[in-house]
Amino acid sequence: MSNSNQIFIDSSILVEFKKHSKPELLLRLLSMPDLELVINPIVLSEYTFYLLAIQGEKSPRSVKESQEIKKILSQDRPEAFLSIFKVLSNGNEIIPKYLELMGTYNLLPNDALILATCKLHGIRKLATFDVTDFTRACSAENIQLIQRVSDLKV
């Protein structure tokens, strides 16, 4: 089962968009009405973790210690942005898959959970700027890496 109209969006795409350093790819993806852009709870967590650092201009731990989380969330209001994406959930079936992917490709847990989500949901495209971690695994698992606009087949 392949969901050819879905592209999994890694947190690196969202973070670079937020920093205004590499917005082109996400803007292009958002302009393609036939695509469904999907994430998982790991991406939600990673994005909001970096959001605290970007907006707080210090480490997320320091933001927490200085009681600034509510202020940052009130000012930035990330819900509207994050609601653009469909959040995929996983059940216990992800456990053996992500552990297998960690061991096979030497992936850290979050990256393995992202890849396992793609596999379990039949997603064949992963947009990420974190190609170092995903190149070998995606190639072996037949998942296309999208890291620039030119990687999109029109």
N, CA, C and O atoms as a GROMACS GRO file, in nm:
protein
  616
    1MET      N    1   0.085  -0.119   0.000
    1MET     CA    2   0.000   0.000   0.000
    1MET      C    3   0.089   0.124   0.000
    1MET      O    4   0.166   0.146   0.093
    2SER      N    5   0.078   0.203  -0.103
    2SER     CA    6   0.159   0.324  -0.115
    2SER      C    7   0.069   0.447  -0.121
    2SER      O    8  -0.030   0.450  -0.194
    3ASN      N    9   0.105   0.546  -0.042
    3ASN     CA   10   0.031   0.673  -0.043
    3ASN      C   11   0.113   0.773  -0.123
    3ASN      O   12   0.187   0.853  -0.066
    4SER      N   13   0.099   0.767  -0.255
    4SER     CA   14   0.185   0.846  -0.343
    4SER      C   15   0.161   0.996  -0.334
    4SER      O   16   0.245   1.075  -0.377
    5ASN      N   17   0.048   1.038  -0.279
    5ASN     CA   18   0.023   1.182  -0.267
    5ASN      C   19   0.067   1.237  -0.131
    5ASN      O   20   0.049   1.356  -0.104
    6GLN      N   21   0.123   1.151  -0.048
    6GLN     CA   22   0.169   1.198   0.083
    6GLN      C   23   0.320   1.216   0.084
    6GLN      O   24   0.395   1.136   0.027
    7ILE      N   25   0.364   1.322   0.149
    7ILE     CA   26   0.506   1.345   0.173
    7ILE      C   27   0.523   1.368   0.322
    7ILE      O   28   0.457   1.453   0.382
    8PHE      N   29   0.612   1.290   0.382
    8PHE     CA   30   0.642   1.309   0.523
    8PHE      C   31   0.737   1.428   0.536
    8PHE      O   32   0.839   1.435   0.467
    9ILE      N   33   0.704   1.520   0.624
    9ILE     CA   34   0.784   1.641   0.644
    9ILE      C   35   0.862   1.627   0.774
    9ILE      O   36   0.804   1.622   0.883
   10ASP      N   37   0.993   1.622   0.763
   10ASP     CA   38   1.080   1.613   0.880
   10ASP      C   39   1.087   1.749   0.950
   10ASP      O   40   1.063   1.853   0.888
   11SER      N   41   1.119   1.746   1.077
   11SER     CA   42   1.126   1.871   1.154
   11SER      C   43   1.230   1.968   1.098
   11SER      O   44   1.215   2.089   1.114
   12SER      N   45   1.334   1.918   1.034
   12SER     CA   46   1.437   2.007   0.979
   12SER      C   47   1.377   2.103   0.876
   12SER      O   48   1.419   2.218   0.865
   13ILE      N   49   1.280   2.056   0.800
   13ILE     CA   50   1.212   2.141   0.701
   13ILE      C   51   1.135   2.252   0.772
   13ILE      O   52   1.140   2.368   0.730
   14LEU      N   53   1.065   2.217   0.879
   14LEU     CA   54   0.986   2.314   0.954
   14LEU      C   55   1.074   2.415   1.026
   14LEU      O   56   1.045   2.535   1.028
   15VAL      N   57   1.183   2.367   1.085
   15VAL     CA   58   1.274   2.455   1.159
   15VAL      C   59   1.341   2.555   1.066
   15VAL      O   60   1.347   2.674   1.096
   16GLU      N   61   1.391   2.508   0.952
   16GLU     CA   62   1.458   2.599   0.858
   16GLU      C   63   1.358   2.698   0.798
   16GLU      O   64   1.395   2.812   0.767
   17PHE      N   65   1.234   2.657   0.782
   17PHE     CA   66   1.129   2.749   0.736
   17PHE      C   67   1.108   2.857   0.842
   17PHE      O   68   1.100   2.976   0.810
   18LYS      N   69   1.098   2.816   0.967
   18LYS     CA   70   1.075   2.910   1.077
   18LYS      C   71   1.191   3.009   1.088
   18LYS      O   72   1.170   3.127   1.117
   19LYS      N   73   1.313   2.961   1.067
   19LYS     CA   74   1.431   3.048   1.076
   19LYS      C   75   1.447   3.135   0.951
   19LYS      O   76   1.536   3.221   0.946
   20HIS      N   77   1.364   3.114   0.851
   20HIS     CA   78   1.371   3.185   0.723
   20HIS      C   79   1.502   3.159   0.650
   20HIS      O   80   1.543   3.239   0.566
   21SER      N   81   1.567   3.047   0.680
   21SER     CA   82   1.695   3.019   0.614
   21SER      C   83   1.678   2.933   0.489
   21SER      O   84   1.755   2.947   0.394
   22LYS      N   85   1.579   2.844   0.487
   22LYS     CA   86   1.553   2.761   0.370
   22LYS      C   87   1.402   2.743   0.353
   22LYS      O   88   1.352   2.632   0.373
   23PRO      N   89   1.330   2.847   0.318
   23PRO     CA   90   1.184   2.835   0.310
   23PRO      C   91   1.132   2.780   0.176
   23PRO      O   92   1.016   2.740   0.168
   24GLU      N   93   1.215   2.776   0.073
   24GLU     CA   94   1.167   2.748  -0.062
   24GLU      C   95   1.099   2.613  -0.076
   24GLU      O   96   0.993   2.603  -0.138
   25LEU      N   97   1.159   2.508  -0.018
   25LEU     CA   98   1.103   2.375  -0.036
   25LEU      C   99   0.964   2.364   0.027
   25LEU      O  100   0.871   2.315  -0.037
   26LEU      N  101   0.950   2.409   0.149
   26LEU     CA  102   0.818   2.399   0.213
   26LEU      C  103   0.716   2.486   0.140
   26LEU      O  104   0.601   2.446   0.124
   27LEU      N  105   0.756   2.605   0.098
   27LEU     CA  106   0.663   2.690   0.023
   27LEU      C  107   0.616   2.620  -0.105
   27LEU      O  108   0.498   2.627  -0.140
   28ARG      N  109   0.707   2.553  -0.172
   28ARG     CA  110   0.670   2.480  -0.295
   28ARG      C  111   0.576   2.365  -0.263
   28ARG      O  112   0.477   2.345  -0.333
   29LEU      N  113   0.606   2.290  -0.158
   29LEU     CA  114   0.520   2.179  -0.119
   29LEU      C  115   0.380   2.227  -0.081
   29LEU      O  116   0.280   2.164  -0.116
   30LEU      N  117   0.375   2.338  -0.011
   30LEU     CA  118   0.246   2.394   0.030
   30LEU      C  119   0.164   2.444  -0.090
   30LEU      O  120   0.042   2.452  -0.083
   31SER      N  121   0.233   2.476  -0.198
   31SER     CA  122   0.163   2.527  -0.317
   31SER      C  123   0.111   2.415  -0.407
   31SER      O  124   0.047   2.442  -0.509
   32MET      N  125   0.137   2.292  -0.371
   32MET     CA  126   0.096   2.177  -0.452
   32MET      C  127  -0.029   2.115  -0.391
   32MET      O  128  -0.019   2.036  -0.297
   33PRO      N  129  -0.147   2.149  -0.443
   33PRO     CA  130  -0.273   2.109  -0.380
   33PRO      C  131  -0.299   1.959  -0.378
   33PRO      O  132  -0.378   1.911  -0.296
   34ASP      N  133  -0.235   1.884  -0.465
   34ASP     CA  134  -0.259   1.739  -0.468
   34ASP      C  135  -0.178   1.663  -0.364
   34ASP      O  136  -0.195   1.542  -0.348
   35LEU      N  137  -0.090   1.732  -0.293
   35LEU     CA  138  -0.008   1.666  -0.192
   35LEU      C  139  -0.070   1.677  -0.055
   35LEU      O  140  -0.132   1.778  -0.020
   36GLU      N  141  -0.052   1.572   0.023
   36GLU     CA  142  -0.088   1.576   0.164
   36GLU      C  143   0.043   1.572   0.243
   36GLU      O  144   0.119   1.475   0.233
   37LEU      N  145   0.069   1.676   0.319
   37LEU     CA  146   0.192   1.685   0.396
   37LEU      C  147   0.165   1.629   0.535
   37LEU      O  148   0.076   1.675   0.606
   38VAL      N  149   0.244   1.528   0.572
   38VAL     CA  150   0.219   1.457   0.697
   38VAL      C  151   0.340   1.463   0.789
   38VAL      O  152   0.454   1.474   0.744
   39ILE      N  153   0.312   1.457   0.918
   39ILE     CA  154   0.414   1.454   1.022
   39ILE      C  155   0.370   1.352   1.126
   39ILE      O  156   0.264   1.291   1.113
   40ASN      N  157   0.452   1.332   1.229
   40ASN     CA  158   0.411   1.249   1.341
   40ASN      C  159   0.440   1.324   1.471
   40ASN      O  160   0.496   1.433   1.467
   41PRO      N  161   0.402   1.269   1.586
   41PRO     CA  162   0.427   1.340   1.712
   41PRO      C  163   0.574   1.372   1.739
   41PRO      O  164   0.605   1.469   1.808
   42ILE      N  165   0.665   1.291   1.685
   42ILE     CA  166   0.809   1.320   1.700
   42ILE      C  167   0.841   1.454   1.635
   42ILE      O  168   0.913   1.535   1.694
   43VAL      N  169   0.790   1.477   1.516
   43VAL     CA  170   0.815   1.604   1.445
   43VAL      C  171   0.753   1.720   1.522
   43VAL      O  172   0.813   1.827   1.531
   44LEU      N  173   0.633   1.701   1.576
   44LEU     CA  174   0.572   1.806   1.659
   44LEU      C  175   0.665   1.843   1.774
   44LEU      O  176   0.690   1.961   1.800
   45SER      N  177   0.716   1.742   1.842
   45SER     CA  178   0.804   1.764   1.957
   45SER      C  179   0.934   1.832   1.916
   45SER      O  180   0.976   1.930   1.978
   46GLU      N  181   0.997   1.781   1.811
   46GLU     CA  182   1.124   1.840   1.767
   46GLU      C  183   1.105   1.985   1.722
   46GLU      O  184   1.186   2.071   1.756
   47TYR      N  185   0.999   2.011   1.646
   47TYR     CA  186   0.976   2.147   1.598
   47TYR      C  187   0.954   2.243   1.715
   47TYR      O  188   1.015   2.350   1.720
   48THR      N  189   0.867   2.207   1.808
   48THR     CA  190   0.838   2.300   1.918
   48THR      C  191   0.958   2.314   2.011
   48THR      O  192   0.975   2.419   2.073
   49PHE      N  193   1.041   2.212   2.022
   49PHE     CA  194   1.165   2.222   2.099
   49PHE      C  195   1.255   2.330   2.038
   49PHE      O  196   1.305   2.417   2.109
   50TYR      N  197   1.273   2.323   1.905
   50TYR     CA  198   1.355   2.424   1.838
   50TYR      C  199   1.288   2.561   1.836
   50TYR      O  200   1.356   2.664   1.841
   51LEU      N  201   1.156   2.563   1.829
   51LEU     CA  202   1.083   2.690   1.835
   51LEU      C  203   1.115   2.764   1.966
   51LEU      O  204   1.137   2.885   1.965
   52LEU      N  205   1.118   2.690   2.076
   52LEU     CA  206   1.152   2.752   2.205
   52LEU      C  207   1.292   2.813   2.200
   52LEU      O  208   1.314   2.922   2.253
   53ALA      N  209   1.386   2.743   2.138
   53ALA     CA  210   1.522   2.794   2.128
   53ALA      C  211   1.530   2.916   2.036
   53ALA      O  212   1.596   3.014   2.068
   54ILE      N  213   1.461   2.909   1.922
   54ILE     CA  214   1.465   3.019   1.825
   54ILE      C  215   1.401   3.144   1.884
   54ILE      O  216   1.461   3.252   1.884
   55GLN      N  217   1.280   3.129   1.934
   55GLN     CA  218   1.207   3.244   1.987
   55GLN      C  219   1.261   3.292   2.121
   55GLN      O  220   1.260   3.411   2.151
   56GLY      N  221   1.309   3.198   2.202
   56GLY     CA  222   1.362   3.235   2.333
   56GLY      C  223   1.506   3.283   2.329
   56GLY      O  224   1.556   3.339   2.426
   57GLU      N  225   1.572   3.260   2.216
   57GLU     CA  226   1.712   3.298   2.195
   57GLU      C  227   1.805   3.242   2.301
   57GLU      O  228   1.904   3.304   2.339
   58LYS      N  229   1.770   3.122   2.349
   58LYS     CA  230   1.855   3.048   2.442
   58LYS      C  231   1.809   2.903   2.440
   58LYS      O  232   1.715   2.869   2.368
   59SER      N  233   1.874   2.820   2.515
   59SER     CA  234   1.839   2.678   2.512
   59SER      C  235   1.697   2.655   2.563
   59SER      O  236   1.650   2.729   2.650
   60PRO      N  237   1.629   2.554   2.511
   60PRO     CA  238   1.494   2.525   2.561
   60PRO      C  239   1.491   2.501   2.712
   60PRO      O  240   1.394   2.538   2.778
   61ARG      N  241   1.596   2.441   2.767
   61ARG     CA  242   1.603   2.421   2.912
   61ARG      C  243   1.604   2.556   2.983
   61ARG      O  244   1.536   2.573   3.085
   62SER      N  245   1.680   2.651   2.932
   62SER     CA  246   1.684   2.785   2.992
   62SER      C  247   1.550   2.856   2.978
   62SER      O  248   1.509   2.929   3.068
   63VAL      N  249   1.483   2.834   2.865
   63VAL     CA  250   1.349   2.892   2.846
   63VAL      C  251   1.254   2.837   2.951
   63VAL      O  252   1.175   2.912   3.009
   64LYS      N  253   1.263   2.708   2.976
   64LYS     CA  254   1.178   2.645   3.078
   64LYS      C  255   1.210   2.700   3.216
   64LYS      O  256   1.120   2.737   3.292
   65GLU      N  257   1.339   2.706   3.248
   65GLU     CA  258   1.380   2.753   3.381
   65GLU      C  259   1.339   2.898   3.406
   65GLU      O  260   1.312   2.936   3.520
   66SER      N  261   1.335   2.978   3.301
   66SER     CA  262   1.294   3.118   3.317
   66SER      C  263   1.143   3.138   3.298
   66SER      O  264   1.095   3.251   3.287
   67GLN      N  265   1.069   3.026   3.292
   67GLN     CA  266   0.922   3.030   3.287
   67GLN      C  267   0.869   3.106   3.164
   67GLN      O  268   0.770   3.178   3.174
   68GLU      N  269   0.935   3.090   3.048
   68GLU     CA  270   0.898   3.165   2.928
   68GLU      C  271   0.821   3.084   2.824
   68GLU      O  272   0.787   3.138   2.718
   69ILE      N  273   0.793   2.959   2.851
   69ILE     CA  274   0.727   2.875   2.750
   69ILE      C  275   0.591   2.932   2.712
   69ILE      O  276   0.561   2.945   2.593
   70LYS      N  277   0.510   2.965   2.810
   70LYS     CA  278   0.376   3.017   2.781
   70LYS      C  279   0.384   3.146   2.699
   70LYS      O  280   0.307   3.165   2.605
   71LYS      N  281   0.476   3.232   2.735
   71LYS     CA  282   0.493   3.360   2.663
   71LYS      C  283   0.530   3.335   2.517
   71LYS      O  284   0.474   3.397   2.427
   72ILE      N  285   0.624   3.244   2.494
   72ILE     CA  286   0.667   3.215   2.357
   72ILE      C  287   0.552   3.155   2.276
   72ILE      O  288   0.530   3.193   2.162
   73LEU      N  289   0.480   3.061   2.335
   73LEU     CA  290   0.368   3.000   2.264
   73LEU      C  291   0.257   3.101   2.237
   73LEU      O  292   0.191   3.095   2.134
   74SER      N  293   0.237   3.194   2.330
   74SER     CA  294   0.135   3.299   2.310
   74SER      C  295   0.175   3.394   2.198
   74SER      O  296   0.090   3.437   2.120
   75GLN      N  297   0.302   3.427   2.190
   75GLN     CA  298   0.350   3.519   2.087
   75GLN      C  299   0.357   3.452   1.950
   75GLN      O  300   0.316   3.512   1.850
   76ASP      N  301   0.407   3.332   1.944
   76ASP     CA  302   0.428   3.265   1.816
   76ASP      C  303   0.301   3.198   1.763
   76ASP      O  304   0.279   3.195   1.642
   77ARG      N  305   0.220   3.146   1.850
   77ARG     CA  306   0.096   3.074   1.814
   77ARG      C  307   0.122   2.968   1.706
   77ARG      O  308   0.073   2.981   1.594
   78PRO      N  309   0.197   2.863   1.740
   78PRO     CA  310   0.234   2.762   1.640
   78PRO      C  311   0.120   2.672   1.595
   78PRO      O  312   0.134   2.599   1.496
   79GLU      N  313   0.007   2.674   1.664
   79GLU     CA  314  -0.102   2.582   1.630
   79GLU      C  315  -0.151   2.598   1.487
   79GLU      O  316  -0.173   2.498   1.418
   80ALA      N  317  -0.168   2.720   1.441
   80ALA     CA  318  -0.218   2.742   1.304
   80ALA      C  319  -0.120   2.684   1.202
   80ALA      O  320  -0.162   2.620   1.106
   81PHE      N  321   0.009   2.708   1.222
   81PHE     CA  322   0.110   2.655   1.130
   81PHE      C  323   0.112   2.502   1.134
   81PHE      O  324   0.108   2.438   1.029
   82LEU      N  325   0.117   2.445   1.252
   82LEU     CA  326   0.127   2.300   1.264
   82LEU      C  327   0.000   2.229   1.216
   82LEU      O  328   0.006   2.114   1.173
   83SER      N  329  -0.112   2.297   1.222
   83SER     CA  330  -0.239   2.237   1.179
   83SER      C  331  -0.248   2.220   1.028
   83SER      O  332  -0.340   2.154   0.978
   84ILE      N  333  -0.156   2.278   0.955
   84ILE     CA  334  -0.150   2.259   0.810
   84ILE      C  335  -0.119   2.113   0.777
   84ILE      O  336  -0.159   2.062   0.672
   85PHE      N  337  -0.048   2.047   0.866
   85PHE     CA  338   0.001   1.912   0.842
   85PHE      C  339  -0.090   1.809   0.908
   85PHE      O  340  -0.146   1.833   1.015
   86LYS      N  341  -0.103   1.695   0.843
   86LYS     CA  342  -0.178   1.584   0.903
   86LYS      C  343  -0.083   1.509   0.996
   86LYS      O  344   0.025   1.468   0.955
   87VAL      N  345  -0.125   1.492   1.120
   87VAL     CA  346  -0.042   1.421   1.218
   87VAL      C  347  -0.082   1.273   1.217
   87VAL      O  348  -0.197   1.238   1.246
   88LEU      N  349   0.013   1.189   1.182
   88LEU     CA  350  -0.011   1.045   1.179
   88LEU      C  351   0.021   0.985   1.315
   88LEU      O  352   0.119   1.022   1.379
   89SER      N  353  -0.061   0.892   1.357
   89SER     CA  354  -0.033   0.824   1.483
   89SER      C  355   0.006   0.680   1.454
   89SER      O  356  -0.023   0.626   1.348
   90ASN      N  357   0.070   0.621   1.550
   90ASN     CA  358   0.112   0.482   1.539
   90ASN      C  359   0.073   0.408   1.666
   90ASN      O  360   0.067   0.467   1.775
   91GLY      N  361   0.046   0.281   1.652
   91GLY     CA  362   0.020   0.196   1.767
   91GLY      C  363   0.144   0.114   1.799
   91GLY      O  364   0.255   0.146   1.758
   92ASN      N  365   0.123   0.008   1.872
   92ASN     CA  366   0.234  -0.077   1.914
   92ASN      C  367   0.308  -0.142   1.798
   92ASN      O  368   0.420  -0.190   1.814
   93GLU      N  369   0.246  -0.145   1.680
   93GLU     CA  370   0.312  -0.206   1.565
   93GLU      C  371   0.440  -0.133   1.526
   93GLU      O  372   0.523  -0.187   1.454
   94ILE      N  373   0.456  -0.011   1.574
   94ILE     CA  374   0.578   0.064   1.540
   94ILE      C  375   0.700   0.016   1.619
   94ILE      O  376   0.813   0.035   1.576
   95ILE      N  377   0.677  -0.046   1.733
   95ILE     CA  378   0.789  -0.083   1.822
   95ILE      C  379   0.890  -0.174   1.753
   95ILE      O  380   1.007  -0.138   1.747
   96PRO      N  381   0.851  -0.291   1.702
   96PRO     CA  382   0.953  -0.375   1.639
   96PRO      C  383   1.013  -0.312   1.513
   96PRO      O  384   1.131  -0.331   1.484
   97LYS      N  385   0.932  -0.236   1.440
   97LYS     CA  386   0.981  -0.175   1.315
   97LYS      C  387   1.088  -0.070   1.344
   97LYS      O  388   1.193  -0.069   1.279
   98TYR      N  389   1.062   0.018   1.441
   98TYR     CA  390   1.161   0.123   1.464
   98TYR      C  391   1.288   0.068   1.528
   98TYR      O  392   1.397   0.118   1.501
   99LEU      N  393   1.275  -0.035   1.612
   99LEU     CA  394   1.394  -0.097   1.670
   99LEU      C  395   1.477  -0.167   1.562
   99LEU      O  396   1.600  -0.162   1.564
  100GLU      N  397   1.409  -0.230   1.468
  100GLU     CA  398   1.477  -0.293   1.355
  100GLU      C  399   1.552  -0.188   1.272
  100GLU      O  400   1.668  -0.208   1.236
  101LEU      N  401   1.486  -0.077   1.243
  101LEU     CA  402   1.548   0.029   1.163
  101LEU      C  403   1.666   0.093   1.236
  101LEU      O  404   1.766   0.127   1.174
  102MET      N  405   1.653   0.110   1.368
  102MET     CA  406   1.765   0.164   1.446
  102MET      C  407   1.888   0.075   1.430
  102MET      O  408   1.998   0.123   1.401
  103GLY      N  409   1.868  -0.056   1.449
  103GLY     CA  410   1.979  -0.151   1.442
  103GLY      C  411   2.036  -0.166   1.303
  103GLY      O  412   2.158  -0.170   1.286
  104THR      N  413   1.950  -0.174   1.205
  104THR     CA  414   1.995  -0.196   1.067
  104THR      C  415   2.073  -0.078   1.012
  104THR      O  416   2.174  -0.096   0.944
  105TYR      N  417   2.026   0.044   1.040
  105TYR     CA  418   2.086   0.162   0.978
  105TYR      C  419   2.157   0.254   1.076
  105TYR      O  420   2.198   0.365   1.040
  106ASN      N  421   2.173   0.208   1.202
  106ASN     CA  422   2.242   0.288   1.303
  106ASN      C  423   2.176   0.426   1.321
  106ASN      O  424   2.244   0.528   1.328
  107LEU      N  425   2.043   0.425   1.328
  107LEU     CA  426   1.966   0.549   1.343
  107LEU      C  427   1.939   0.578   1.490
  107LEU      O  428   1.922   0.487   1.571
  108LEU      N  429   1.936   0.705   1.524
  108LEU     CA  430   1.890   0.745   1.656
  108LEU      C  431   1.739   0.724   1.664
  108LEU      O  432   1.673   0.717   1.560
  109PRO      N  433   1.684   0.712   1.786
  109PRO     CA  434   1.542   0.678   1.800
  109PRO      C  435   1.445   0.766   1.722
  109PRO      O  436   1.356   0.714   1.655
  110ASN      N  437   1.460   0.898   1.728
  110ASN     CA  438   1.363   0.984   1.659
  110ASN      C  439   1.366   0.963   1.508
  110ASN      O  440   1.261   0.960   1.443
  111ASP      N  441   1.485   0.949   1.451
  111ASP     CA  442   1.496   0.926   1.307
  111ASP      C  443   1.436   0.790   1.270
  111ASP      O  444   1.370   0.778   1.166
  112ALA      N  445   1.459   0.689   1.353
  112ALA     CA  446   1.401   0.557   1.327
  112ALA      C  447   1.249   0.561   1.338
  112ALA      O  448   1.180   0.494   1.261
  113LEU      N  449   1.196   0.639   1.432
  113LEU     CA  450   1.050   0.652   1.445
  113LEU      C  451   0.990   0.722   1.323
  113LEU      O  452   0.881   0.686   1.278
  114ILE      N  453   1.060   0.820   1.270
  114ILE     CA  454   1.013   0.889   1.149
  114ILE      C  455   1.011   0.792   1.031
  114ILE      O  456   0.912   0.783   0.958
  115LEU      N  457   1.120   0.719   1.014
  115LEU     CA  458   1.127   0.623   0.903
  115LEU      C  459   1.024   0.511   0.920
  115LEU      O  460   0.962   0.469   0.823
  116ALA      N  461   1.008   0.462   1.043
  116ALA     CA  462   0.909   0.357   1.069
  116ALA      C  463   0.767   0.407   1.040
  116ALA      O  464   0.684   0.331   0.989
  117THR      N  465   0.739   0.532   1.072
  117THR     CA  466   0.608   0.590   1.040
  117THR      C  467   0.586   0.588   0.889
  117THR      O  468   0.478   0.552   0.842
  118CYS      N  469   0.688   0.628   0.814
  118CYS     CA  470   0.676   0.624   0.667
  118CYS      C  471   0.647   0.481   0.620
  118CYS      O  472   0.558   0.460   0.538
  119LYS      N  473   0.722   0.386   0.671
  119LYS     CA  474   0.704   0.247   0.628
  119LYS      C  475   0.564   0.195   0.663
  119LYS      O  476   0.498   0.135   0.578
  120LEU      N  477   0.520   0.218   0.785
  120LEU     CA  478   0.391   0.165   0.830
  120LEU      C  479   0.272   0.230   0.759
  120LEU      O  480   0.167   0.168   0.744
  121HIS      N  481   0.289   0.354   0.715
  121HIS     CA  482   0.180   0.425   0.648
  121HIS      C  483   0.194   0.424   0.495
  121HIS      O  484   0.114   0.487   0.425
  122GLY      N  485   0.294   0.353   0.443
  122GLY     CA  486   0.311   0.342   0.299
  122GLY      C  487   0.354   0.472   0.232
  122GLY      O  488   0.323   0.495   0.116
  123ILE      N  489   0.424   0.556   0.306
  123ILE     CA  490   0.469   0.686   0.252
  123ILE      C  491   0.604   0.665   0.184
  123ILE      O  492   0.697   0.612   0.244
  124ARG      N  493   0.614   0.707   0.058
  124ARG     CA  494   0.733   0.683  -0.023
  124ARG      C  495   0.821   0.805  -0.043
  124ARG      O  496   0.919   0.798  -0.116
  125LYS      N  497   0.787   0.917   0.022
  125LYS     CA  498   0.867   1.039   0.007
  125LYS      C  499   0.886   1.104   0.143
  125LYS      O  500   0.792   1.119   0.220
  126LEU      N  501   1.011   1.142   0.170
  126LEU     CA  502   1.047   1.207   0.296
  126LEU      C  503   1.122   1.335   0.265
  126LEU      O  504   1.230   1.332   0.207
  127ALA      N  505   1.064   1.448   0.304
  127ALA     CA  506   1.130   1.578   0.286
  127ALA      C  507   1.211   1.608   0.411
  127ALA      O  508   1.156   1.612   0.521
  128THR      N  509   1.340   1.628   0.393
  128THR     CA  510   1.428   1.655   0.506
  128THR      C  511   1.554   1.726   0.458
  128THR      O  512   1.597   1.710   0.344
  129PHE      N  513   1.611   1.806   0.547
  129PHE     CA  514   1.744   1.862   0.522
  129PHE      C  515   1.849   1.780   0.595
  129PHE      O  516   1.969   1.808   0.584
  130ASP      N  517   1.807   1.679   0.668
  130ASP     CA  518   1.894   1.594   0.748
  130ASP      C  519   1.932   1.470   0.668
  130ASP      O  520   1.905   1.357   0.709
  131VAL      N  521   1.994   1.491   0.553
  131VAL     CA  522   2.022   1.380   0.462
  131VAL      C  523   2.129   1.285   0.514
  131VAL      O  524   2.130   1.168   0.477
  132THR      N  525   2.218   1.332   0.598
  132THR     CA  526   2.323   1.246   0.652
  132THR      C  527   2.263   1.126   0.724
  132THR      O  528   2.309   1.013   0.706
  133ASP      N  529   2.161   1.150   0.804
  133ASP     CA  530   2.100   1.041   0.880
  133ASP      C  531   2.009   0.953   0.795
  133ASP      O  532   1.996   0.834   0.824
  134PHE      N  533   1.949   1.007   0.693
  134PHE     CA  534   1.846   0.934   0.621
  134PHE      C  535   1.887   0.874   0.486
  134PHE      O  536   1.816   0.787   0.435
  135THR      N  537   1.997   0.917   0.426
  135THR     CA  538   2.030   0.876   0.289
  135THR      C  539   2.036   0.725   0.272
  135THR      O  540   1.965   0.669   0.188
  136ARG      N  541   2.118   0.658   0.350
  136ARG     CA  542   2.136   0.513   0.334
  136ARG      C  543   2.006   0.438   0.364
  136ARG      O  544   1.968   0.348   0.289
  137ALA      N  545   1.941   0.474   0.473
  137ALA     CA  546   1.819   0.404   0.513
  137ALA      C  547   1.707   0.423   0.411
  137ALA      O  548   1.639   0.327   0.375
  138CYS      N  549   1.688   0.544   0.364
  138CYS     CA  550   1.582   0.571   0.267
  138CYS      C  551   1.608   0.499   0.135
  138CYS      O  552   1.516   0.446   0.073
  139SER      N  553   1.732   0.499   0.092
  139SER     CA  554   1.767   0.430  -0.031
  139SER      C  555   1.735   0.281  -0.019
  139SER      O  556   1.674   0.223  -0.109
  140ALA      N  557   1.775   0.220   0.090
  140ALA     CA  558   1.751   0.077   0.110
  140ALA      C  559   1.603   0.045   0.129
  140ALA      O  560   1.558  -0.063   0.092
  141GLU      N  561   1.529   0.138   0.186
  141GLU     CA  562   1.386   0.115   0.214
  141GLU      C  563   1.296   0.168   0.102
  141GLU      O  564   1.173   0.169   0.117
  142ASN      N  565   1.355   0.211  -0.008
  142ASN     CA  566   1.280   0.260  -0.125
  142ASN      C  567   1.191   0.380  -0.092
  142ASN      O  568   1.075   0.388  -0.134
  143ILE      N  569   1.248   0.473  -0.018
  143ILE     CA  570   1.180   0.598   0.014
  143ILE      C  571   1.261   0.711  -0.049
  143ILE      O  572   1.382   0.722  -0.026
  144GLN      N  573   1.196   0.794  -0.128
  144GLN     CA  574   1.264   0.904  -0.197
  144GLN      C  575   1.289   1.018  -0.100
  144GLN      O  576   1.198   1.065  -0.031
  145LEU      N  577   1.414   1.063  -0.095
  145LEU     CA  578   1.449   1.181  -0.016
  145LEU      C  579   1.425   1.306  -0.098
  145LEU      O  580   1.467   1.315  -0.213
  146ILE      N  581   1.357   1.401  -0.038
  146ILE     CA  582   1.332   1.531  -0.101
  146ILE      C  583   1.406   1.633  -0.016
  146ILE      O  584   1.371   1.655   0.100
  147GLN      N  585   1.508   1.697  -0.074
  147GLN     CA  586   1.583   1.797   0.002
  147GLN      C  587   1.589   1.933  -0.066
  147GLN      O  588   1.638   2.030  -0.009
  148ARG      N  589   1.539   1.938  -0.189
  148ARG     CA  590   1.535   2.064  -0.262
  148ARG      C  591   1.417   2.060  -0.359
  148ARG      O  592   1.364   1.952  -0.389
  149VAL      N  593   1.377   2.174  -0.408
  149VAL     CA  594   1.264   2.182  -0.499
  149VAL      C  595   1.287   2.095  -0.623
  149VAL      O  596   1.193   2.034  -0.674
  150SER      N  597   1.410   2.091  -0.671
  150SER     CA  598   1.438   2.013  -0.792
  150SER      C  599   1.419   1.862  -0.773
  150SER      O  600   1.413   1.789  -0.871
  151ASP      N  601   1.410   1.816  -0.649
  151ASP     CA  602   1.384   1.674  -0.623
  151ASP      C  603   1.238   1.636  -0.646
  151ASP      O  604   1.205   1.518  -0.655
  152LEU      N  605   1.153   1.737  -0.656
  152LEU     CA  606   1.010   1.711  -0.676
  152LEU      C  607   0.986   1.683  -0.823
  152LEU      O  608   1.027   1.759  -0.910
  153LYS      N  609   0.919   1.573  -0.850
  153LYS     CA  610   0.882   1.541  -0.989
  153LYS      C  611   0.747   1.605  -1.016
  153LYS      O  612   0.649   1.575  -0.948
  154VAL      N  613   0.742   1.690  -1.113
  154VAL     CA  614   0.620   1.765  -1.142
  154VAL      C  615   0.526   1.684  -1.229
  154VAL      O  616   0.418   1.731  -1.264
   0.00000   0.00000   0.00000
